[in-house]
Amino acid sequence: MKYVMSSTLAGAVILAAGCAPAQQQTSQNWAWSGQQAPAVQQAAAASSEMDLVNVLVNQLGVNSQQAMGGVGSIFSLAQQRMNPGDFTQLSGSVPGMNQYLSAVPRPSSSRVLLGSAADSMGDQAGGLGNLAALSGSFQSLGMNTSMIGRFVPVVLQYVQGQSGPAMMSLLQGALY
């Protein structure tokens, strides 16, 4: 996975260098200083964000809008339940967090009621427990509630890979 990411990043840098000589000079200056150029950092963040979306699309058969909205819904729920300092740490370690959060569907009043009712049912809501609060968002995205249980492990694994087991544990504690 690191090889694919490195190859993709290297390709993006080469493409940018070939298309814009002024950027090539800037990239070289950053490289000589031992840091990444801002354009390279942005490309790496976008690549990491797309990695999670691509994994969800490929593994779960959802479209990219459903993947972004589902991930955003999960992070939004975590934001509501986590200590603000912990969520700030999580946000800083997950590339594209703002894009995920902005992809959360705006629920209709009936979806809000459904999500609230499912949340109050806890473990009775199809075994979802605390995750039942996500049902309205997932249904707004055209997915049934069984997808929640398939999304969350992928997101947790991604967070662990991005920021380590401690941050994954904090997220897991907020969700369950």
C-alpha positions as CSV (number, residue, x, y, z in Angstrom):
1,M,0.0,0.0,0.0
2,K,2.9,2.4,0.8
3,Y,4.4,1.6,-2.5
4,V,1.2,2.4,-4.4
5,M,0.9,5.6,-2.4
6,S,4.5,6.6,-3.0
7,S,4.2,5.8,-6.7
8,T,1.0,7.9,-7.0
9,L,2.6,10.7,-5.1
10,A,5.8,10.5,-7.2
11,G,3.6,10.5,-10.4
12,A,1.7,13.6,-9.2
13,V,5.0,15.4,-8.5
14,I,6.5,14.5,-11.8
15,L,3.3,15.6,-13.6
16,A,3.2,18.9,-11.7
17,A,6.9,19.4,-12.5
18,G,6.4,18.8,-16.2
19,C,3.4,21.1,-16.4
20,A,4.7,24.0,-14.4
21,P,8.4,24.8,-14.4
22,A,7.9,27.4,-11.6
23,Q,6.5,24.6,-9.4
24,Q,9.4,22.4,-10.2
25,Q,11.8,24.9,-8.8
26,T,9.7,25.3,-5.7
27,S,9.4,21.5,-5.2
28,Q,13.2,21.2,-5.6
29,N,13.8,23.9,-3.0
30,W,11.5,22.2,-0.5
31,A,13.1,18.9,-1.2
32,W,16.6,20.3,-0.5
33,S,15.4,21.7,2.8
34,G,14.2,18.2,3.8
35,Q,10.5,19.2,3.8
36,Q,7.6,18.5,1.4
37,A,6.4,21.3,-0.8
38,P,2.8,22.4,0.1
39,A,1.5,21.1,-3.2
40,V,3.0,17.7,-2.4
41,Q,1.4,17.8,1.1
42,Q,-2.0,18.6,-0.4
43,A,-1.7,15.8,-3.0
44,A,-0.7,13.4,-0.2
45,A,-3.7,14.4,1.9
46,A,-6.1,14.1,-1.1
47,S,-4.6,10.7,-1.9
48,S,-5.1,9.4,1.6
49,E,-8.7,10.7,1.6
50,M,-9.4,9.0,-1.7
51,D,-7.8,5.8,-0.4
52,L,-10.5,5.5,2.3
53,V,-13.2,6.3,-0.2
54,N,-11.8,3.8,-2.8
55,V,-11.6,1.1,-0.1
56,L,-15.2,1.6,0.8
57,V,-16.3,1.7,-2.9
58,N,-14.3,-1.4,-3.7
59,Q,-15.0,-3.5,-0.6
60,L,-18.6,-2.5,0.0
61,G,-19.9,-1.7,-3.4
62,V,-21.1,1.8,-2.5
63,N,-20.6,4.9,-4.7
64,S,-18.2,7.6,-3.7
65,Q,-20.9,9.9,-2.5
66,Q,-22.2,7.2,-0.2
67,A,-18.7,6.5,1.0
68,M,-18.0,10.2,1.7
69,G,-21.3,10.7,3.4
70,G,-21.1,7.5,5.4
71,V,-17.6,8.3,6.7
72,G,-18.7,11.9,7.4
73,S,-21.7,10.6,9.4
74,I,-19.4,8.4,11.5
75,F,-17.0,11.2,12.2
76,S,-19.9,13.6,12.9
77,L,-21.3,11.2,15.5
78,A,-17.8,10.8,17.0
79,Q,-17.5,14.6,17.1
80,Q,-20.7,14.8,19.1
81,R,-19.6,12.2,21.6
82,M,-15.9,12.9,22.0
83,N,-14.1,15.3,24.2
84,P,-13.4,18.4,22.0
85,G,-9.6,18.1,22.5
86,D,-9.7,14.4,21.4
87,F,-11.7,15.2,18.4
88,T,-9.3,18.0,17.4
89,Q,-6.5,15.4,17.6
90,L,-8.4,13.0,15.5
91,S,-9.2,15.7,12.9
92,G,-5.6,16.6,12.7
93,S,-4.6,13.0,12.0
94,V,-7.3,12.2,9.4
95,P,-6.7,13.7,6.0
96,G,-9.8,15.3,4.5
97,M,-11.8,15.5,7.7
98,N,-13.5,18.7,6.7
99,Q,-14.6,17.1,3.3
100,Y,-16.0,14.1,5.2
101,L,-17.9,16.3,7.6
102,S,-19.3,18.5,4.8
103,A,-20.5,15.3,3.0
104,V,-22.9,14.4,5.8
105,P,-26.4,14.4,4.4
106,R,-28.9,16.9,5.8
107,P,-31.6,14.7,7.3
108,S,-35.3,15.3,6.7
109,S,-37.4,15.6,9.8
110,S,-38.6,12.0,9.4
111,R,-35.0,10.7,9.2
112,V,-34.2,12.7,12.3
113,L,-37.1,11.0,14.1
114,L,-36.1,7.6,12.8
115,G,-32.5,8.1,13.9
116,S,-33.6,9.4,17.3
117,A,-35.9,6.5,17.8
118,A,-33.3,4.0,16.8
119,D,-30.7,5.6,19.1
120,S,-33.1,5.4,22.0
121,M,-33.7,1.7,21.3
122,G,-30.0,1.0,21.8
123,D,-29.2,-2.7,21.4
124,Q,-32.7,-3.5,20.3
125,A,-32.2,-1.6,16.9
126,G,-30.8,-4.5,14.9
127,G,-27.8,-5.0,17.1
128,L,-26.4,-1.5,16.3
129,G,-26.5,-0.2,19.8
130,N,-25.0,3.3,19.9
131,L,-24.4,3.3,16.2
132,A,-28.2,3.3,15.6
133,A,-27.9,7.1,15.6
134,L,-26.4,6.8,12.1
135,S,-29.4,5.1,10.6
136,G,-31.0,8.3,9.3
137,S,-27.9,9.5,7.6
138,F,-27.2,6.1,6.0
139,Q,-30.8,5.9,4.8
140,S,-30.6,9.4,3.4
141,L,-27.6,8.2,1.3
142,G,-29.6,5.3,0.0
143,M,-28.0,2.6,2.2
144,N,-29.7,0.3,4.6
145,T,-28.7,0.2,8.3
146,S,-26.7,-3.0,7.8
147,M,-24.1,-0.9,6.0
148,I,-23.3,0.9,9.3
149,G,-21.8,-2.3,10.7
150,R,-19.7,-2.7,7.5
151,F,-18.5,0.9,7.3
152,V,-17.3,1.3,10.9
153,P,-14.6,-1.5,11.0
154,V,-13.1,-0.1,7.7
155,V,-13.1,3.5,9.1
156,L,-11.5,2.2,12.4
157,Q,-8.8,0.3,10.5
158,Y,-8.1,3.4,8.4
159,V,-7.8,5.6,11.5
160,Q,-5.5,3.1,13.1
161,G,-3.3,3.2,10.0
162,Q,-3.3,7.0,9.9
163,S,-2.8,7.8,13.5
164,G,-2.2,4.7,15.5
165,P,-4.1,2.4,17.9
166,A,-4.6,5.1,20.6
167,M,-6.6,7.4,18.3
168,M,-8.5,4.4,16.9
169,S,-9.4,3.4,20.4
170,L,-10.7,6.9,21.2
171,L,-12.9,6.8,18.1
172,Q,-14.1,3.3,18.8
173,G,-15.0,4.4,22.4
174,A,-17.0,7.3,21.0
175,L,-18.9,5.1,18.6
176,Y,-19.7,2.1,20.8
